[in-house]
C-alpha cells in the first residue's frame, strides 16, 4: 500500500520504492477486520493477517486504517 495524504494505492508488484510495512493477508480476511466483523488480534493469531515492519510503521498503518484489536463494526453514512 502506498499511503499518501491524498490517496491510498494497493501495490501488488515491486515498484522499487522503500517498503516500511508489508501486509500479508487474504483480501477477505483483511476486509472482515477492516469492516469490524473480526478483530486484528484474532486474525493475526489465526494466521490470516500479518503486519511486518518497524513498530512505528505497524502502529501508523493501524491508526490510518483504523484496524481494531477487537471486533468493532464500522458505521457508514446512509
C-alpha positions in Angstrom: 0.0 0.0 0.0 1.2 3.4 -0.8 -0.4 5.7 1.8 -0.4 9.3 0.9 -2.4 12.2 2.3 -4.5 12.4 -0.9 -5.0 8.6 -1.6 -4.1 5.0 -0.8 -2.8 2.7 -3.6 -2.6 -1.0 -3.3 0.6 -2.4 -4.8 0.8 -6.0 -6.0 4.3 -5.7 -7.5 7.6 -4.1 -6.6 7.8 -0.5 -7.7 11.4 -0.1 -6.4 10.4 2.2 -3.5 11.4 1.7 0.1 9.0 -0.6 1.9 8.0 0.4 5.5 5.3 -2.2 6.0 4.2 -5.4 4.4 0.6 -6.6 4.9 0.3 -10.3 4.2 -3.4 -11.1 4.2 -6.1 -12.8 2.3 -8.4 -10.0 0.9 -11.5 -11.5 2.5 -9.8 -11.7 6.0 -8.4 -8.1 5.7 -11.9 -6.8 4.6 -13.6 -8.5 7.6 -11.1 -6.9 10.0 -11.4 -3.5 8.3 -15.2 -3.6 8.4 -15.0 -4.7 12.1 -16.5 -8.2 11.8 -13.3 -9.7 13.2 -10.6 -8.2 15.3 -7.0 -7.9 14.2 -5.7 -9.9 17.2 -7.7 -13.0 16.2 -6.9 -12.6 12.5 -3.2 -12.4 13.4 -3.4 -15.4 15.8 -5.2 -17.5 13.1 -2.5 -16.6 10.5 -5.0 -14.7 8.3 -3.2 -11.3 8.6 0.4 -10.4 9.3 1.8 -6.9 9.5 5.6 -6.8 9.1 7.7 -3.7 9.6 9.0 -1.5 12.3 6.9 -1.0 15.4 6.3 2.6 14.3 5.2 1.6 10.8 2.8 -1.0 12.1 1.3 1.4 14.6 1.0 4.2 12.0 -0.8 1.8 9.5 -3.1 0.5 12.2 -4.1 4.1 13.1 -4.6 5.2 9.5 -6.6 2.1 8.5 -8.4 2.0 11.9 -7.7 -1.7 12.5 -9.0 -2.6 15.9 -7.8 -5.4 18.1 -11.3 -6.5 18.8 -14.4 -6.6 16.5 -16.0 -3.1 16.2 -18.5 -2.8 13.3 -17.9 0.4 11.3 -20.8 2.8 10.7 -21.1 4.3 7.2 -23.3 7.2 6.2 -26.6 6.0 4.8 
